[in-house]
Amino acid sequence: MELQFYGATARVTGSSHILRVNGYTVLIDCGLIQGSREDEAINRQPFPFDPASVNAVVLTHGHIDHSGRLPLLVKQGFTGPVYTQLASVDLC
């Protein structure tokens, strides 16, 4: 099992973590970074991993700092399912 932290490490927003286990890659949250213009410019950069290699996304909740980059993830190649609560689906 391997867990990598890509967001919400040096700042509060932008939650994004990769869990690799038994040959599967799961992205936990795909959040938008909020703050200064420089911080927010990171949202337009490519992901530091290949979105096409992600098997599924687990969205902990619908706040934009946990879900806001999902459209970019799909645009860059993700085709798997997104698992979350019904209330989060409504917010997203």
Order of alpha helices (4+ residues) and beta strands (2+ residues): beta-beta-beta-alpha-beta-alpha-alpha-beta-alpha
